[in-house]
Amino acid sequence: MGSGRAHGVFACLRQAVGLAIAALLASCAPKQEESVSVGFIGPLTGNAVDLGLAPSKAIALAIREYNETRGEGDPLVTFAFEDDGWDGANAVPLYEKLRREHDIDILMMSHTDGTMALQDRVREDGVLLVNSLNNDQLLSTMNENTFVIGKKTEEAAQIVAARVLELGKRKVKGFHVTNSFMTISATAFSEHLRQHEVEVEIVPVDISKVDFKEELQRFQAEGCDAIAFFGYKNFGFAMKQARELGLEAPFFASTTTLGDGYFENSEGALVGTEFSFFTANDGNYVLARRFLDRYRLEYGEKPLSVWPPMQAYDAANILLNVLRNGKRESGEPMVEWLKRSLHEVNYYQGVCGNVAIMKDGTSRGIYFSLYEVKGPGQVEKVKR
């Protein structure tokens, strides 16, 4: 997404969600004394915009639906959001802004590094933090105010590794971006292969890197029969450069392969890549199609990569379901009530499937599958 387009969409979303929806809902919904303020931090611009923009819209849609149907005594929910540009260093100042300007009770996030950066703050302030993007061993060690509702990062990477083994590949090269999520994914992928005596080298690179020729020429000289990519749209350049150099090894990639700009950067070299992904067919199809239809009606478009907004929609609705149906004890602090209620979720029927919250704040019930890129925005489940 070009910077002009990204900022235009960002401005439009801020106006539509931050002003119009809030004003409309506040005027037409029954007036209640209590309200709950929800904040969101994620990438609305930058290299991973699909992991933040569509999720923020999905959360706004869930809140709108809740406010339009809430009953007497149910709190009004307000929503504010901030763009971290996919930089975890922005998490603390943006959180402080949301607390200062909106006094948020709940923070939803689409960033592992930002989630880690805010651990002390959310516990000190009594704020509930929900990461609706990633769910891995690292996030399972966060404090008791943090919950993660999404696919299991390690499992998604192991699906790809299993396919590499199935195809009999024995020498794998590749790249991973050096943030926490991609490092965890690449590590899980590599460890699974090494357990089966496959030779693996996944080179760590900065998210801004666009020239991969030196590494690719070394891969070519040393030989490889598969190339893996754990990162974002800049790896489209790497795929294009690999094919230009004559590297014919099949490509395998991470859950972010359908991100905005990835296919364009690859100039078509992305076609044939097998990667771990999630569509309406992998979740509760009826509920997922209903959500995606509502999303399209609300915003005039369908998200290119559907799993980030689907996970965010489920995470938001799990919280909203607590506000609607949960039993809060007299004098019980908001965050304690929410924490207690979330730990009681053992079968939430969402668009992604049937979700349960574990004792450590992680979740189960969202399972990715193996897909192949067929064209721009086109994927097909791999038949085995």
Buried (B, 14 or more C-beta within 10 A) or exposed (E): BEEEEBBEBBEEBBEBBBEEBBEEBEEEBEEEEEEBBBBBBBBBBBBBBBBBBBBBBBBBBBBBBBBEEBEEEBBBBBBBBBBBBBBBEBBBEBBEBBBEEBBBBBBBBBBBBBBBBBBEBBBEBEBBBBBBBBBBBBBBEBEEBBBBBBBBBBBBBBBBBBBBBEEEBBBBBBBBBEBBBBBBBBBBBBBBBEEEEBBBBBEEBEBEBEEBEEBBBEBBEEEBBBBBBBBBBBBBBBBBBBBEBEBEBBBBBBBBBBBBBBBEBBEBBBBEBBBBBBBBEBBBEEBBBEBBEBBEEBBEEEBBBBBBBBBBBBBBBBBBBBBBEBEBEEEEEBBBBBBBBBBEBEEBEBBBBBBEBBEBBBBBBBBBBBBBBEEBEEBEEBEE
